[in-house]
């Protein structure tokens, strides 16, 4: 299989990667991240503990790892008008993982940028506006983490 994009050429900004480190316990970091993204205009459509699920299903012993499936309804609606296949990447996942006890890492990448890189979305002005809008919302959330 040939990938449509050479992964070695992709830089953090190409996929809208964001990281933040929080000095708090895991459950507090999850709640703080949920509230911060809500303040920036995101709802949480789905959430689950990957570490708990893997422990239950296969007995895996992982550090706490939690996924918040965040979504801004207005932007999601616009994005689906431009790229109906985007639903395969939705919602925008925000990860809260315990790097070490008392230290949590929050991670996000832009599904809007990834959709463009994969060729799902057109590289046009309408999509650029969607990417910019979501980028501003995510930037706001990370600034407030």
Backbone as a ProteinNet text record, in pm:
[ID]
protein_1_A
[PRIMARY]
XXXXXXXXXXXXXXXXXXXXXXXXXXXXXXXXXXXXXXXXXXXXXXXXXXXXXXXXXXXXXXXXXXXXXXXXXXXXXXXXXXXXXXXXXXXXXXXXXXXXXXXXXXXXXXXXXXXXXXXXXXXXXXXXXXXXXXXXXXXXXXXXX
[TERTIARY]
84.8	0	89.1	56.2	127.8	43	102.1	29.7	18.6	-93.1	-110.2	-16.5	36	125.3	241.3	362.4	479.4	478.6	453.4	444.5	568.8	684	806.5	810.6	725.7	722.3	618.3	535.1	429.6	486.2	462.3	505.8	386.2	413	310.6	202.2	241.4	145.5	58.1	107.7	29.5	-96.9	-91.6	-207.6	-268.1	-224.1	-282.7	-260.7	-146.7	-118.1	-107.5	-165.2	-157.4	-129.5	-46.2	-16.4	-13.6	-59.1	-50.3	-20.5	53.8	83	12.6	-59.6	-134.3	-79.8	-55	-8.8	-129.4	-193.5	-311.8	-336.8	-428.6	-456.2	-540.6	-552	-613	-759.9	-839.3	-981.4	-1002.7	-921.3	-929.8	-893.2	-793.5	-751.3	-860.7	-929.5	-1039.3	-1148.5	-1188.5	-1293.9	-1251	-1127.8	-1075.9	-1074.3	-1029.2	-1023.5	-1164	-1256.6	-1395.8	-1453	-1434.5	-1487.3	-1419.8	-1290.1	-1216.2	-1260.4	-1278.9	-1325.7	-1470.5	-1552.6	-1690.3	-1691	-1604.7	-1594.8	-1552.2	-1477.7	-1432.1	-1534.5	-1648.5	-1754.5	-1770.1	-1703.7	-1713.2	-1804.8	-1885.5	-1958.6	-1884.2	-1906.9	-1844.9	-1952.2	-1937.7	-2037.2	-2022.5	-1900.6	-1871.6	-1744.3	-1732.2	-1608.2	-1593.9	-1469.8	-1445.2	-1301	-1280.6	-1147.5	-1091.6	-992.3	-927.8	-859.4	-793	-721.2	-817.5	-933.4	-1031.7	-1088.2	-1117.4	-1172.1	-1073.2	-945.6	-845	-821	-827.9	-813.7	-927.4	-1048.7	-1165.5	-1163.4	-1129.1	-1138.7	-1022.7	-899.8	-783.1	-686.5	-726	-640.9	-517.8	-518.3	-403.6	-388.7	-265.8	-236.2	-170.1	-253.2	-203.4	-221.1	-137.4	-157.7	-289.5	-353.2	-481.3	-474.8	-572	-577.8	-724.3	-765.6	-906.8	-926.2	-1036	-1067.2	-1196.8	-1190.2	-1308.2	-1335.1	-1448.9	-1486.9	-1558.1	-1480.9	-1534	-1587.2	-1687.7	-1746.6	-1807.8	-1777.9	-1844.6	-1953.3	-2081.1	-2189.5	-2193.8	-2172.5	-2179.9	-2070.7	-1948.7	-1838.4	-1858.2	-1905.2	-1929.1	-2032	-2137.1	-2239.3	-2181.5	-2102.5	-2037.5	-1943.7	-1866.7	-1768.2	-1836.6	-1947.5	-2018.8	-2080.6	-2117.8	-2165.6	-2056.6	-1932.3	-1819	-1761.9	-1769.6	-1705.5	-1787	-1880.5	-1969.7	-1893.8	-1778.6	-1698.8	-1631.1	-1631.7	-1564.3	-1617.4	-1740.5	-1797.8	-1713.8	-1636.3	-1547.5	-1436.5	-1410.8	-1307	-1364.9	-1496.3	-1557.9	-1581.5	-1590.7	-1570.1	-1421.2	-1389.7	-1250.5	-1206.3	-1115	-1074.8	-968.6	-990	-894.2	-855.5	-728.3	-678.6	-624.1	-658.7	-599.5	-533.3	-401.1	-329	-234.7	-218.8	-128.7	13.8	96.1	236.7	314	277.2	328.6	231.2	230.5	133.5	140.8	24.1	16.6	46.6	83.1	112.8	35.6	-49.9	-134.9	-96.3	-101.8	-78.8	-211.5	-244.6	-363.9	-314.3	-374	-329.1	-449.4	-430	-533.1	-465.5	-528.8	-487.5	-612.2	-595.3	-707.4	-756.3	-880	-936	-960.5	-978.5	-1000.1	-873.2	-757.6	-630	-599	-626.6	-602.3	-690.2	-815.9	-905.7	-849.8	-793.9	-735.2	-611.7	-525.5	-405.1	-439.1	-545.8	-585.8	-661.4	-696.9	-770.7	-920.2	-969.6	-1114	-1181.9	-1116.7	-1171.9	-1093	-1161.7	-1097	-1001.4	-892.5	-798	-839.2	-952.7	-1006.7	-1035.2	-1089.4	-1114	-1216.4	-1321.3	-1423.5	-1362.8	-1280.6	-1219.6	-1113.5	-1040.7	-941	-1008.5	-1128.5	-1202.4	-1244.7	-1287	-1323.8	-1202.1	-1089.7	-964.9	-926.9	-936.6	-902.3	-996	-1124.7	-1222.3	-1196.7	-1181.5	-1156.1	-1022.6	-924.4	-793.8	-802.8	-880.8	-898.7	-967.1	-1068.4	-1139.5	-1048.7	-972	-879.7	-768.5	-717.5	-615.4	-668.8	-792.8	-853.5	-858.5	-901.2	-909.4	-771.2	-670.7	-537.4	-475.5	-503.5	-454.4	-512.2	-633.6	-700.1	-681.5	-615	-587.9	-490.9
-118.1	0	124.2	216.2	342.7	447.7	514.8	619.8	744.3	816.3	936.8	1050.3	1042.1	1144.5	1073.4	1120.6	1064.5	1111.2	1019	1059.4	1131.3	1101.6	1166	1314.7	1356.4	1496.2	1578	1510.5	1579.5	1638.5	1766.2	1834.8	1858.2	1886.4	1905.6	2004.4	2115.4	2216.2	2169.6	2075.1	2023.4	1952.9	1893.8	1820.4	1888.6	2010.8	2088.8	2028.6	1964.7	1904.2	2009.5	1977.7	2062.8	1972.2	2020.7	1947.7	2046	1999.1	2077.6	1980.9	2027.8	1948.4	2012.1	1929.7	1976.6	1909.1	1988.2	1933.4	1914.7	1800.2	1765.8	1617.5	1562.6	1420	1397.1	1270.3	1235.1	1277.4	1243.1	1277.5	1428.4	1501.9	1648.5	1703.7	1644.4	1688.8	1662.9	1550.5	1520	1625.9	1653.5	1752.7	1891.6	1928.9	2060.2	2072.6	1968.4	1969.8	1977	1898	1900.8	2042.2	2105.3	2240.4	2343.7	2333.2	2429.3	2421.8	2301.2	2287.1	2334	2311.4	2361.6	2513.9	2578	2724.3	2777.4	2695.1	2735.8	2701.5	2643	2616.2	2471.8	2379.9	2238.2	2166.4	2075.7	1982.9	1850.8	1767.2	1635.3	1534.5	1481.8	1390.9	1249.4	1211.5	1078.1	1086.5	1001.1	994.9	856.8	813.9	682.6	669.8	578.9	548	431.6	459.5	354.1	255.9	308.2	220.3	126.4	176.3	89.2	-14.9	26.3	-66.5	-179.6	-144.6	-246.3	-338	-283.2	-366.6	-467.8	-420.9	-507.6	-614.2	-574	-664.8	-763.4	-715.7	-802.6	-805.1	-743.2	-744.5	-655.6	-561.3	-471.6	-380.6	-355.4	-268	-141.8	-43	81.8	196	297.8	421.2	482.6	561.4	622.9	697.9	669.4	723.7	743	866.7	901.3	980	954.2	1024.1	1102.9	1230.6	1316.6	1343.4	1301	1325.5	1459.7	1564.3	1700.6	1737.6	1824.3	1865.8	2005.2	2092.6	2221.5	2205.1	2207	2174.9	2261.3	2391.5	2480	2446.7	2424.6	2392.7	2253.3	2158.5	2023.3	2025.9	2104.7	2115.8	2173.8	2279.7	2339.7	2239.6	2169.7	2075.4	1961.8	1911.3	1803.5	1850.7	1979.7	2034.4	2029.6	2047.3	2048.9	1909	1822	1690	1590.3	1522.4	1431.2	1313.8	1278.3	1168.2	1201.8	1328	1369.5	1295.7	1249.9	1175.8	1056.1	1003.1	891.5	929.9	1058.7	1107.6	1174.2	1191.2	1266	1176.6	1229	1368.9	1400.2	1524.4	1566.7	1514.9	1421.9	1362.3	1443.4	1457.7	1520.7	1413.2	1386.1	1279.4	1339	1278.5	1312.9	1185.3	1188.2	1068.7	1103.3	1009.3	1031.2	1004.5	1109.9	1095.7	1035.6	1079.1	1024.3	1069.6	1005.3	1045.8	1196.6	1261.5	1405.1	1491.2	1429.1	1502.7	1441	1522.2	1475.5	1547.5	1476.2	1537.3	1541	1657.6	1674.2	1686	1609.9	1604	1612	1682	1695.6	1711.3	1658	1690.3	1725.6	1805.5	1859.5	1759.6	1709.6	1621.3	1698.2	1828.8	1909.7	1914.1	1928.9	1928.6	1789.4	1687.2	1549.8	1516.3	1557.6	1532.2	1593.6	1713.1	1778.7	1702	1659.8	1585.3	1452.5	1388.8	1260.1	1273.3	1395	1416.7	1397.5	1383.7	1372.5	1506.2	1612.3	1747.3	1822.7	1909.4	1992.2	2091.2	2118	2219.6	2351.8	2407	2528.8	2631.9	2744.5	2854.3	2817.1	2746	2706.9	2617.3	2520.8	2430.5	2504	2593.6	2672.6	2753	2804.4	2879	2787.7	2666.2	2570.1	2534.5	2509.4	2479	2595.4	2717	2834.9	2850	2830.5	2843.9	2741.6	2616.1	2514	2537.2	2582.4	2611.4	2718.7	2824.1	2931.1	2879.7	2794.6	2738.5	2648.5	2565	2476.1	2557.6	2658.5	2745	2808.7	2855.5	2915.3	2814.9	2693.5	2591.1	2562.4	2545.1	2513.9	2629.5	2752.2	2867.5	2870.1	2816.9	2819.2	2693.3	2594.2	2474.2	2507.5
0	0	0	-84.1	-88.3	-18.5	78.2	149.4	62.7	71.9	-10	31.8	153.2	204.9	272.6	252.3	318.9	464.6	560.5	701.3	754.1	697.7	744.8	708.5	616.4	575	650.9	730.5	803.9	931.7	949.5	1070.3	1160.8	1286	1387	1341.7	1283	1238.1	1123.4	1044.7	931.4	977.2	1096.2	1146.9	1269.5	1296.5	1405.3	1542.4	1562.2	1692.4	1801	1914.4	2033.4	2152.1	2244	2367.1	2482.4	2596.5	2718.9	2832.9	2930.5	3048.8	3167.4	3241.1	3357.2	3482.3	3584.2	3712	3802.7	3789.5	3868.6	3852	3931.9	3916.8	3791.9	3752.5	3624.6	3615.6	3716.5	3711.7	3708.4	3782.5	3782.4	3644.3	3580.6	3446.9	3343.3	3354.7	3262.6	3276.6	3399.2	3423.1	3377.1	3407.8	3367.3	3214.4	3147.1	3000.5	2941.9	2996.2	2949.5	2961.9	3077.7	3101.3	3011.8	2993.8	2911.6	2765.8	2714.5	2576.9	2563.7	2665.1	2662.7	2657.1	2735.1	2733.7	2596.8	2520.2	2386.8	2278.5	2316.5	2219.1	2177.3	2246.6	2213.1	2310.8	2257.7	2341.6	2338.8	2438.2	2439.5	2399	2279	2222.6	2278.3	2309.1	2360	2441.6	2542.1	2618.9	2678.7	2693	2751.6	2796.9	2890.9	2940	2859.4	2778.5	2699.3	2794.2	2896.5	2989.5	3062.4	3106	3172.3	3076.2	2953.5	2855.2	2826.6	2807.1	2776.7	2896.2	3016.4	3136.4	3144.2	3115.2	3120.8	3011.5	2888.5	2773.9	2763.4	2791.3	2769.6	2888.4	2999	3117.5	3107.5	3016.1	2998.8	3120.9	3158.2	3270.9	3216.4	3182.9	3123.4	3221.1	3204.8	3280.9	3237	3324.5	3287.8	3154.1	3068.7	2933.3	2899.7	2873.1	2856.8	2728.9	2658.9	2534.2	2551.7	2518.4	2511.9	2364.4	2316.2	2176.8	2167.6	2139.8	2139.6	2001.5	2000.6	1873.9	1888.8	1794	1785.8	1680.2	1720.9	1627.4	1501.6	1515.7	1398.4	1297.2	1346.7	1255.5	1195.7	1276.5	1225	1112.1	1128.4	1025.6	896.4	908.9	790.6	724.5	807	752.8	677.1	730.6	661.8	530.6	522.8	395.7	289.6	331.5	238.4	213.1	315.5	306.9	387.3	323.7	393.8	455.9	402.1	455	587	626.1	748.9	871.2	865.2	976.9	1018.7	927.6	959.8	1055.1	1068.6	1159.2	1283.9	1287.7	1397.9	1518.3	1637.2	1673.3	1685.1	1714.6	1735.4	1872.3	1874.1	2000.4	2072.2	2201.2	2291.1	2392	2402.1	2488.1	2616.4	2729	2857.9	2907.8	2917.2	2961.3	3074.5	3163.3	3275.3	3230.5	3225.4	3189	3306.2	3425.1	3550.5	3657.5	3774.2	3877.1	3904.8	3897	3920.6	3799.2	3687.2	3564.3	3449.1	3387.6	3278.1	3149.9	3039.2	2908.3	2833.7	2780.3	2697.6	2553.6	2463.6	2324.5	2230.6	2120.3	2017.6	1882.6	1778.7	1642.1	1564	1462.2	1385.4	1281.4	1300.5	1198.1	1068.7	1079.6	959.8	874.7	939.2	866.2	812.2	893	849.5	729.1	732	618.6	490.6	502	384	337.1	429.5	391.6	323.9	370.3	313.8	182.3	147	23.1	38.5	163	184.1	159.2	201.3	186.5	80.8	12.7	-88.5	-22.8	-88.7	-41.5	-106.6	-56.5	-115.1	-5.8	-45.1	48.3	155.8	118.9	216.6	324.1	282.2	380.2	462.6	399.5	473	584.3	557.5	659.5	774.3	742.5	845.9	930.3	866.3	938.2	1029.2	978	1058.2	1178.2	1155.5	1264.2	1374.1	1336	1438.6	1506	1430.8	1489.5	1596.6	1570	1668.7	1794	1777.5	1892.9	1977.1	1910.5	1981.2	2048.2	1978.8	2039	2168.1	2163.9	2282.9	2397.2	2366.3	2470.5	2529.4	2444.5	2495.3	2571.3	2530.6	2605.8	2746.6	2762.9	2892.5	2975.3	2919	2997.8	3109.6
[MASK]
+++++++++++++++++++++++++++++++++++++++++++++++++++++++++++++++++++++++++++++++++++++++++++++++++++++++++++++++++++++++++++++++++++++++++++++++++

